[in-house]
Structures are given as C-alpha cells and as structure tokens.
Amino acid sequence: MIQIAEGAWQIPVMPRQSINCYLLGDVLVDAGVKRSGPKLLRALRGKAVSAHVLTHAHPDHQGATADMCDALNLPLMCHADEREAAETGYVLGSFPKPNALMARMQQTFFAGRGHPVARTLVEGDNVGGFQVVETPGHTRGHISFWRASDGVLIAGDAAVGMNLFTTKPELGLPLGVATWDMGAARQSIRKLAALQPKKVAFGHGPAVDGATFVRFAEGLA
C-alpha cells in the first residue's frame, strides 16, 4: 500500500501501478480483476474496512468485488447507472463495441461475479471522508472522489495516469475502445480540473500533482 494522503492509500494490484485500488478511510474503492482478491486481502490485513465502492463496473475495477464483499462482509455501493453491471457481472454494456475482441476478452478473463448493490450514490454523497463527484464519459455512471480540505482527488478512470500500452507514466484520456462517450469524458476532466486539486490519483498509473492535471485539462481539444 502507498499512502497518498492522510487516511488515503493506493493499493496497486498489477505491476507498475497499471491497475490501482484505494482505501479511503475505511472504504475500499474498486477491486481490480477477478484474481486480485488475495492481494487485496493481504494489503488490507489489520485495516478496518466497512464498505466497498466502485468508480465504475468495468472488468478491471469490479473483478474481485464479490470476493471482497463476501470475505469482509462489505456492503457494495456504486452509481445507479453502474448497478446492473455490478449486480450481474456482465460488464460490457458500457463498451462502445461490446462484441469487440478486447471487450469479450476482458469479460472472460478480468470480470468477476456480480454482487448485490446495497446503496447507489449521487453527487455530493460522502464516502470515506471524500465527496462523490459524478464524472460520466468513460462509463455512464463513473464517479470520482474529492476531498476539499486537502485537495486530494481520486479520479478513477475519468483520466489515466499512464500510457496503457507502454505503461510509461503519462496523463491521457481514458482508453477510447472502452469509453462510452469521449466528449463527456473531456467535460468530466474539465469539471475535475475546476476543483483545483493538489493531488490526483488514478485507476491506472501513478498519482500526479494537481497543477500537472490542470494543465493537461486545459490542453484538451
């Protein structure tokens, strides 16, 4: 685990921080791929965890969700637009081309079992001391997490912190072949940048300082 701020830890579940989960207070954010459960349980040993939340229900974020909820008796939370995918485990509905090879491979090899959602979230809800920010684009119901007191932002896949093909740290838009509406994704990035964050963490790649993220948002076409 990597502490990124007071009460906030990054949990990389794949090499080079290529897939990240987070612990915000006592809430687990995302759960990697379906084989990430053992690594997450080791990382969380000795930590109090009372709930689990998804930024969105793509296969590399909900993969071990059911396993973690079952193992730690956690209620699951997500945006209402992610509920069906989270509960059924069929997570390709938000892909632009759900029958594409990459999408079908993610469903087969990364996606995990569905799990009942105990609570759906809306903008302004509090999760682990962070405020929910609705950031649609990568998926319809994507959410991010913002803490105004110290400017820490957990952006999920609203943007990415690495080149997903080379794994080199690099700010970028979410992967096009897995993004529901790229225009909405750009709008969500600008919305997050308007918060003037001091530190921004992602579902993929290392965290960056807020000024770097704001410059990236300002440079979007």
Helices and strands as residue ranges (DSSP letters): E 2-5, E 8-12, G 15-17, E 20-24, E 27-29, H 37-44, E 51-53, H 59-62, H 65-72, E 76-79, G 80-82, H 83-88, H 101-109, E 119-121, E 126-127, E 130-134, E 143-147, E 152-154, E 160-162, E 169-172, G 176-178, H 182-193, E 199-201, E 208-209, H 210-218
